[in-house]
Amino acid sequence: MKIVMVKKQLLCGEPCDKCAQAEKMLRERGVWERIDEVVWAIEGEPESAGMLLGAQYGVNLAPFFVVTQEDGTEKVYRSALRFFKESFSDVSTSQSKNKQNKPRSARLDRDLPALDEKYSTRHPQEIIEWGLKWFGADCAIAFSGAEDVILIDMAVNTGLSFSVFCLDTGRLHPETYQYLETVRKHYGIPIRLMSPKADDLEDLVREKGLYSFLEDGHKQCCGIRKIEPLRRALGDCRAWISGQRRDQSPATRSDLHVIHKDEAFKGVGEGDLVKLNPLTHWTSQQVWDYIRDHEVPYNPLHERGFRSIGCEPCTRATLPGEHERAGRWWWEESTKRECGLHTKG
């Protein structure tokens, strides 16, 4: 087996952040020496070896890996984590077993307010890395939109174990379902879809119809389609990571913390649950700068004016000058435009 890694060299002469993070992950897992060749895609030089390989295999981002088997068959990996898991199954399986056998404390014996203060000025990557090192696969990322895919991108860059779930309300846009599949394939990760309980949903629709939220508010519908599935998802976790930001909704998220105890939900065995909001202090501009700079996939609805995306009936494109949350439950008072997934903390 021959392995070629293509890394991107920026105009400043340095490797791109994702390439450096991928190399760090492979070194930490003891497989860097098994990379046979590193080829550079030099920014601004389309004839550089890495750029030519990218054109040959139809890959326009780095790093990526080309694995050639003894029989000449080739496979291209765009995800460093997927490349590691499939190419070094002996190592990944061994590490997985070691993690499973590692004893875990019953509670987080650290002061959460002190941790929140310590990490409040740190880069989101550092906050995520802390959470995954402490909780491992028992830490889940709640995925739905632009902020959340950044969390996945950063988590993948750590090379640490984590899980991802998405609340499938049954009323998401077709573009959102396609986007979920894009992210799953792009990062080579499983995404657990959490659906509402059929009996509860059938009772609601039978009694009130499909659009009762337009008359008596969205709380009951969100409770069935979002809150209860979230409660089940978090019941398998010791911590979870959300893409909340303070500037998303000044009326309801102005006192959002980076790390805190979740007062609304319980974790494994009805135990305490820690919540991480790594993007607390980021702005929308920083989110989109990261997406562009790191070539992160995003929901195509964003190109049509949808800035905050939820269920299809409750989401609209925003007008110039409107706040991004103006497109959610726009018929209700601004201080009530939360579905209950997040509590202040």
Contacts in CASP RR format, 6 or more apart in sequence:
PFRMAT RR
TARGET T0000
AUTHOR 0000-0000-0000
METHOD contacts of the structure
MODEL  1
MKIVMVKKQLLCGEPCDKCAQAEKMLRERGVWERIDEVVWAIEGEPESAG
MLLGAQYGVNLAPFFVVTQEDGTEKVYRSALRFFKESFSDVSTSQSKNKQ
NKPRSARLDRDLPALDEKYSTRHPQEIIEWGLKWFGADCAIAFSGAEDVI
LIDMAVNTGLSFSVFCLDTGRLHPETYQYLETVRKHYGIPIRLMSPKADD
LEDLVREKGLYSFLEDGHKQCCGIRKIEPLRRALGDCRAWISGQRRDQSP
ATRSDLHVIHKDEAFKGVGEGDLVKLNPLTHWTSQQVWDYIRDHEVPYNP
LHERGFRSIGCEPCTRATLPGEHERAGRWWWEESTKRECGLHTKG
1 67 0 8 1.000
1 68 0 8 1.000
1 69 0 8 1.000
1 70 0 8 1.000
1 87 0 8 1.000
2 36 0 8 1.000
2 37 0 8 1.000
2 67 0 8 1.000
2 68 0 8 1.000
3 34 0 8 1.000
3 35 0 8 1.000
3 36 0 8 1.000
3 37 0 8 1.000
3 65 0 8 1.000
3 66 0 8 1.000
3 67 0 8 1.000
3 68 0 8 1.000
3 87 0 8 1.000
4 35 0 8 1.000
4 36 0 8 1.000
4 37 0 8 1.000
4 38 0 8 1.000
4 39 0 8 1.000
4 53 0 8 1.000
4 65 0 8 1.000
4 66 0 8 1.000
4 67 0 8 1.000
4 68 0 8 1.000
5 22 0 8 1.000
5 35 0 8 1.000
5 37 0 8 1.000
5 38 0 8 1.000
5 39 0 8 1.000
5 63 0 8 1.000
5 64 0 8 1.000
5 65 0 8 1.000
6 38 0 8 1.000
6 39 0 8 1.000
6 40 0 8 1.000
6 41 0 8 1.000
6 50 0 8 1.000
6 53 0 8 1.000
6 54 0 8 1.000
6 59 0 8 1.000
6 62 0 8 1.000
6 63 0 8 1.000
6 64 0 8 1.000
6 65 0 8 1.000
6 66 0 8 1.000
7 15 0 8 1.000
7 16 0 8 1.000
7 19 0 8 1.000
7 23 0 8 1.000
7 38 0 8 1.000
7 39 0 8 1.000
7 40 0 8 1.000
7 41 0 8 1.000
7 62 0 8 1.000
7 63 0 8 1.000
8 15 0 8 1.000
8 16 0 8 1.000
8 19 0 8 1.000
8 40 0 8 1.000
8 41 0 8 1.000
8 42 0 8 1.000
8 43 0 8 1.000
8 61 0 8 1.000
8 62 0 8 1.000
8 63 0 8 1.000
9 15 0 8 1.000
9 16 0 8 1.000
9 40 0 8 1.000
9 41 0 8 1.000
9 42 0 8 1.000
9 43 0 8 1.000
10 16 0 8 1.000
10 43 0 8 1.000
11 43 0 8 1.000
11 44 0 8 1.000
15 23 0 8 1.000
16 62 0 8 1.000
16 63 0 8 1.000
17 157 0 8 1.000
17 294 0 8 1.000
18 62 0 8 1.000
18 63 0 8 1.000
18 80 0 8 1.000
18 153 0 8 1.000
18 157 0 8 1.000
18 294 0 8 1.000
19 62 0 8 1.000
19 63 0 8 1.000
21 80 0 8 1.000
21 157 0 8 1.000
21 158 0 8 1.000
22 63 0 8 1.000
22 80 0 8 1.000
22 157 0 8 1.000
23 32 0 8 1.000
23 63 0 8 1.000
25 80 0 8 1.000
25 81 0 8 1.000
25 84 0 8 1.000
25 157 0 8 1.000
25 158 0 8 1.000
25 159 0 8 1.000
26 32 0 8 1.000
26 35 0 8 1.000
26 80 0 8 1.000
26 84 0 8 1.000
28 159 0 8 1.000
29 84 0 8 1.000
29 88 0 8 1.000
29 91 0 8 1.000
29 92 0 8 1.000
29 95 0 8 1.000
29 159 0 8 1.000
30 91 0 8 1.000
31 84 0 8 1.000
31 88 0 8 1.000
31 91 0 8 1.000
34 88 0 8 1.000
39 49 0 8 1.000
39 50 0 8 1.000
39 53 0 8 1.000
40 48 0 8 1.000
40 49 0 8 1.000
40 50 0 8 1.000
41 48 0 8 1.000
41 49 0 8 1.000
41 50 0 8 1.000
41 51 0 8 1.000
41 53 0 8 1.000
41 54 0 8 1.000
41 62 0 8 1.000
42 48 0 8 1.000
42 50 0 8 1.000
42 51 0 8 1.000
45 51 0 8 1.000
46 52 0 8 1.000
46 55 0 8 1.000
53 59 0 8 1.000
53 66 0 8 1.000
54 60 0 8 1.000
54 64 0 8 1.000
57 64 0 8 1.000
57 66 0 8 1.000
57 76 0 8 1.000
59 76 0 8 1.000
59 78 0 8 1.000
60 295 0 8 1.000
61 78 0 8 1.000
61 295 0 8 1.000
63 80 0 8 1.000
64 76 0 8 1.000
64 77 0 8 1.000
64 78 0 8 1.000
65 76 0 8 1.000
65 77 0 8 1.000
65 80 0 8 1.000
65 83 0 8 1.000
65 87 0 8 1.000
66 74 0 8 1.000
66 75 0 8 1.000
66 76 0 8 1.000
66 77 0 8 1.000
67 74 0 8 1.000
67 75 0 8 1.000
67 76 0 8 1.000
67 77 0 8 1.000
67 83 0 8 1.000
67 87 0 8 1.000
68 74 0 8 1.000
69 75 0 8 1.000
77 83 0 8 1.000
77 86 0 8 1.000
77 87 0 8 1.000
78 186 0 8 1.000
79 156 0 8 1.000
79 186 0 8 1.000
79 187 0 8 1.000
79 188 0 8 1.000
79 189 0 8 1.000
80 156 0 8 1.000
80 157 0 8 1.000
80 159 0 8 1.000
81 156 0 8 1.000
81 159 0 8 1.000
81 187 0 8 1.000
81 188 0 8 1.000
81 189 0 8 1.000
82 187 0 8 1.000
82 188 0 8 1.000
82 189 0 8 1.000
84 91 0 8 1.000
84 92 0 8 1.000
84 159 0 8 1.000
85 92 0 8 1.000
96 161 0 8 1.000
99 136 0 8 1.000
99 137 0 8 1.000
99 161 0 8 1.000
104 138 0 8 1.000
104 238 0 8 1.000
107 272 0 8 1.000
108 134 0 8 1.000
108 238 0 8 1.000
108 272 0 8 1.000
108 274 0 8 1.000
112 259 0 8 1.000
112 260 0 8 1.000
112 261 0 8 1.000
112 274 0 8 1.000
113 260 0 8 1.000
115 130 0 8 1.000
115 259 0 8 1.000
116 257 0 8 1.000
116 258 0 8 1.000
116 259 0 8 1.000
116 260 0 8 1.000
119 126 0 8 1.000
119 127 0 8 1.000
119 130 0 8 1.000
119 258 0 8 1.000
119 259 0 8 1.000
120 257 0 8 1.000
120 258 0 8 1.000
120 280 0 8 1.000
120 281 0 8 1.000
121 281 0 8 1.000
122 258 0 8 1.000
124 150 0 8 1.000
124 151 0 8 1.000
124 154 0 8 1.000
124 278 0 8 1.000
124 279 0 8 1.000
124 282 0 8 1.000
125 154 0 8 1.000
125 157 0 8 1.000
125 158 0 8 1.000
125 278 0 8 1.000
127 258 0 8 1.000
127 259 0 8 1.000
127 276 0 8 1.000
127 278 0 8 1.000
128 151 0 8 1.000
128 154 0 8 1.000
128 155 0 8 1.000
128 158 0 8 1.000
128 241 0 8 1.000
128 276 0 8 1.000
128 278 0 8 1.000
129 158 0 8 1.000
129 160 0 8 1.000
131 139 0 8 1.000
131 239 0 8 1.000
131 241 0 8 1.000
131 276 0 8 1.000
132 139 0 8 1.000
132 155 0 8 1.000
132 158 0 8 1.000
132 160 0 8 1.000
132 161 0 8 1.000
132 162 0 8 1.000
133 160 0 8 1.000
134 239 0 8 1.000
135 237 0 8 1.000
135 238 0 8 1.000
135 239 0 8 1.000
135 274 0 8 1.000
136 160 0 8 1.000
136 161 0 8 1.000
136 162 0 8 1.000
137 161 0 8 1.000
137 162 0 8 1.000
137 163 0 8 1.000
138 236 0 8 1.000
138 237 0 8 1.000
138 238 0 8 1.000
138 239 0 8 1.000
138 268 0 8 1.000
139 162 0 8 1.000
139 163 0 8 1.000
139 237 0 8 1.000
139 238 0 8 1.000
139 239 0 8 1.000
139 240 0 8 1.000
139 241 0 8 1.000
139 276 0 8 1.000
140 162 0 8 1.000
140 163 0 8 1.000
140 164 0 8 1.000
140 165 0 8 1.000
140 233 0 8 1.000
140 234 0 8 1.000
140 236 0 8 1.000
140 237 0 8 1.000
140 239 0 8 1.000
140 240 0 8 1.000
140 241 0 8 1.000
141 148 0 8 1.000
141 151 0 8 1.000
141 152 0 8 1.000
141 155 0 8 1.000
141 162 0 8 1.000
141 163 0 8 1.000
141 164 0 8 1.000
141 165 0 8 1.000
141 240 0 8 1.000
141 241 0 8 1.000
142 148 0 8 1.000
142 165 0 8 1.000
142 166 0 8 1.000
142 167 0 8 1.000
142 230 0 8 1.000
142 233 0 8 1.000
142 240 0 8 1.000
142 241 0 8 1.000
142 242 0 8 1.000
142 243 0 8 1.000
142 341 0 8 1.000
143 149 0 8 1.000
143 151 0 8 1.000
143 152 0 8 1.000
143 164 0 8 1.000
143 165 0 8 1.000
143 166 0 8 1.000
143 180 0 8 1.000
143 183 0 8 1.000
143 191 0 8 1.000
144 166 0 8 1.000
144 167 0 8 1.000
144 176 0 8 1.000
144 309 0 8 1.000
144 310 0 8 1.000
145 179 0 8 1.000
145 298 0 8 1.000
145 299 0 8 1.000
145 309 0 8 1.000
146 287 0 8 1.000
146 288 0 8 1.000
146 291 0 8 1.000
146 298 0 8 1.000
146 299 0 8 1.000
146 302 0 8 1.000
147 243 0 8 1.000
147 244 0 8 1.000
147 245 0 8 1.000
147 279 0 8 1.000
147 287 0 8 1.000
148 242 0 8 1.000
148 243 0 8 1.000
149 183 0 8 1.000
149 291 0 8 1.000
149 296 0 8 1.000
149 297 0 8 1.000
149 298 0 8 1.000
150 243 0 8 1.000
150 279 0 8 1.000
150 287 0 8 1.000
150 290 0 8 1.000
150 291 0 8 1.000
150 296 0 8 1.000
151 241 0 8 1.000
151 243 0 8 1.000
151 278 0 8 1.000
151 279 0 8 1.000
152 164 0 8 1.000
152 183 0 8 1.000
152 187 0 8 1.000
152 189 0 8 1.000
153 187 0 8 1.000
153 290 0 8 1.000
153 294 0 8 1.000
153 296 0 8 1.000
154 278 0 8 1.000
155 162 0 8 1.000
155 241 0 8 1.000
156 187 0 8 1.000
156 189 0 8 1.000
163 190 0 8 1.000
163 192 0 8 1.000
163 237 0 8 1.000
164 189 0 8 1.000
164 190 0 8 1.000
164 191 0 8 1.000
164 192 0 8 1.000
165 191 0 8 1.000
165 192 0 8 1.000
165 193 0 8 1.000
165 194 0 8 1.000
165 233 0 8 1.000
166 180 0 8 1.000
166 191 0 8 1.000
166 192 0 8 1.000
166 193 0 8 1.000
166 194 0 8 1.000
167 194 0 8 1.000
167 225 0 8 1.000
167 226 0 8 1.000
167 229 0 8 1.000
167 230 0 8 1.000
167 233 0 8 1.000
167 341 0 8 1.000
168 193 0 8 1.000
168 194 0 8 1.000
168 195 0 8 1.000
168 229 0 8 1.000
169 196 0 8 1.000
169 225 0 8 1.000
169 226 0 8 1.000
169 311 0 8 1.000
170 195 0 8 1.000
170 196 0 8 1.000
170 225 0 8 1.000
170 311 0 8 1.000
171 225 0 8 1.000
171 311 0 8 1.000
171 312 0 8 1.000
171 313 0 8 1.000
172 310 0 8 1.000
172 311 0 8 1.000
172 312 0 8 1.000
173 301 0 8 1.000
173 309 0 8 1.000
173 310 0 8 1.000
173 312 0 8 1.000
173 315 0 8 1.000
175 299 0 8 1.000
175 300 0 8 1.000
175 301 0 8 1.000
176 299 0 8 1.000
176 301 0 8 1.000
176 309 0 8 1.000
176 310 0 8 1.000
178 300 0 8 1.000
179 297 0 8 1.000
179 298 0 8 1.000
179 299 0 8 1.000
179 300 0 8 1.000
180 191 0 8 1.000
180 193 0 8 1.000
182 297 0 8 1.000
183 189 0 8 1.000
183 191 0 8 1.000
183 297 0 8 1.000
184 190 0 8 1.000
184 191 0 8 1.000
186 297 0 8 1.000
192 233 0 8 1.000
194 229 0 8 1.000
194 230 0 8 1.000
194 232 0 8 1.000
194 233 0 8 1.000
195 229 0 8 1.000
196 224 0 8 1.000
196 225 0 8 1.000
196 226 0 8 1.000
196 228 0 8 1.000
196 229 0 8 1.000
197 224 0 8 1.000
197 228 0 8 1.000
197 229 0 8 1.000
200 224 0 8 1.000
200 228 0 8 1.000
201 224 0 8 1.000
201 225 0 8 1.000
204 212 0 8 1.000
204 220 0 8 1.000
204 221 0 8 1.000
204 224 0 8 1.000
208 216 0 8 1.000
208 220 0 8 1.000
211 313 0 8 1.000
212 220 0 8 1.000
212 221 0 8 1.000
213 220 0 8 1.000
213 221 0 8 1.000
213 222 0 8 1.000
213 313 0 8 1.000
213 314 0 8 1.000
213 329 0 8 1.000
214 331 0 8 1.000
217 329 0 8 1.000
217 332 0 8 1.000
218 314 0 8 1.000
218 329 0 8 1.000
218 332 0 8 1.000
218 339 0 8 1.000
219 339 0 8 1.000
219 340 0 8 1.000
222 339 0 8 1.000
222 340 0 8 1.000
223 339 0 8 1.000
223 340 0 8 1.000
225 311 0 8 1.000
226 339 0 8 1.000
226 340 0 8 1.000
226 341 0 8 1.000
227 339 0 8 1.000
227 340 0 8 1.000
227 341 0 8 1.000
230 265 0 8 1.000
230 341 0 8 1.000
231 265 0 8 1.000
231 266 0 8 1.000
234 240 0 8 1.000
234 262 0 8 1.000
234 265 0 8 1.000
234 266 0 8 1.000
234 267 0 8 1.000
234 273 0 8 1.000
235 265 0 8 1.000
235 266 0 8 1.000
235 267 0 8 1.000
235 268 0 8 1.000
235 269 0 8 1.000
236 267 0 8 1.000
236 268 0 8 1.000
237 267 0 8 1.000
237 268 0 8 1.000
237 273 0 8 1.000
238 267 0 8 1.000
238 268 0 8 1.000
238 273 0 8 1.000
238 274 0 8 1.000
239 273 0 8 1.000
239 274 0 8 1.000
239 275 0 8 1.000
239 276 0 8 1.000
240 262 0 8 1.000
240 273 0 8 1.000
240 274 0 8 1.000
240 275 0 8 1.000
240 276 0 8 1.000
241 275 0 8 1.000
241 276 0 8 1.000
241 277 0 8 1.000
241 278 0 8 1.000
242 275 0 8 1.000
242 276 0 8 1.000
242 277 0 8 1.000
242 341 0 8 1.000
242 342 0 8 1.000
243 277 0 8 1.000
243 278 0 8 1.000
243 279 0 8 1.000
244 253 0 8 1.000
244 256 0 8 1.000
244 277 0 8 1.000
244 279 0 8 1.000
244 280 0 8 1.000
244 342 0 8 1.000
245 253 0 8 1.000
245 256 0 8 1.000
245 277 0 8 1.000
245 279 0 8 1.000
245 280 0 8 1.000
245 281 0 8 1.000
245 282 0 8 1.000
245 283 0 8 1.000
245 284 0 8 1.000
245 287 0 8 1.000
246 253 0 8 1.000
246 254 0 8 1.000
246 255 0 8 1.000
246 256 0 8 1.000
246 280 0 8 1.000
246 281 0 8 1.000
247 283 0 8 1.000
247 284 0 8 1.000
248 284 0 8 1.000
248 308 0 8 1.000
248 324 0 8 1.000
248 325 0 8 1.000
249 323 0 8 1.000
249 325 0 8 1.000
249 334 0 8 1.000
249 337 0 8 1.000
249 338 0 8 1.000
251 334 0 8 1.000
251 335 0 8 1.000
251 337 0 8 1.000
252 335 0 8 1.000
252 337 0 8 1.000
252 338 0 8 1.000
252 344 0 8 1.000
253 342 0 8 1.000
253 344 0 8 1.000
255 344 0 8 1.000
255 345 0 8 1.000
256 277 0 8 1.000
256 280 0 8 1.000
256 344 0 8 1.000
256 345 0 8 1.000
257 277 0 8 1.000
257 280 0 8 1.000
257 345 0 8 1.000
258 276 0 8 1.000
258 277 0 8 1.000
258 278 0 8 1.000
258 280 0 8 1.000
258 281 0 8 1.000
259 274 0 8 1.000
259 275 0 8 1.000
259 276 0 8 1.000
259 277 0 8 1.000
260 274 0 8 1.000
260 275 0 8 1.000
260 345 0 8 1.000
261 272 0 8 1.000
261 273 0 8 1.000
261 274 0 8 1.000
261 275 0 8 1.000
261 345 0 8 1.000
262 272 0 8 1.000
262 273 0 8 1.000
262 274 0 8 1.000
262 275 0 8 1.000
262 343 0 8 1.000
263 343 0 8 1.000
263 345 0 8 1.000
264 340 0 8 1.000
264 343 0 8 1.000
265 273 0 8 1.000
266 272 0 8 1.000
266 273 0 8 1.000
267 273 0 8 1.000
275 345 0 8 1.000
279 287 0 8 1.000
284 307 0 8 1.000
284 324 0 8 1.000
290 296 0 8 1.000
291 298 0 8 1.000
299 306 0 8 1.000
299 309 0 8 1.000
301 309 0 8 1.000
302 309 0 8 1.000
304 317 0 8 1.000
305 317 0 8 1.000
305 318 0 8 1.000
306 315 0 8 1.000
306 316 0 8 1.000
306 317 0 8 1.000
306 318 0 8 1.000
306 327 0 8 1.000
307 317 0 8 1.000
307 318 0 8 1.000
307 324 0 8 1.000
307 327 0 8 1.000
308 315 0 8 1.000
308 318 0 8 1.000
308 324 0 8 1.000
308 325 0 8 1.000
308 327 0 8 1.000
308 328 0 8 1.000
309 315 0 8 1.000
310 328 0 8 1.000
314 328 0 8 1.000
314 329 0 8 1.000
315 327 0 8 1.000
315 328 0 8 1.000
316 327 0 8 1.000
316 330 0 8 1.000
317 327 0 8 1.000
318 324 0 8 1.000
318 326 0 8 1.000
318 327 0 8 1.000
319 326 0 8 1.000
325 334 0 8 1.000
325 337 0 8 1.000
326 334 0 8 1.000
328 337 0 8 1.000
329 336 0 8 1.000
329 337 0 8 1.000
END
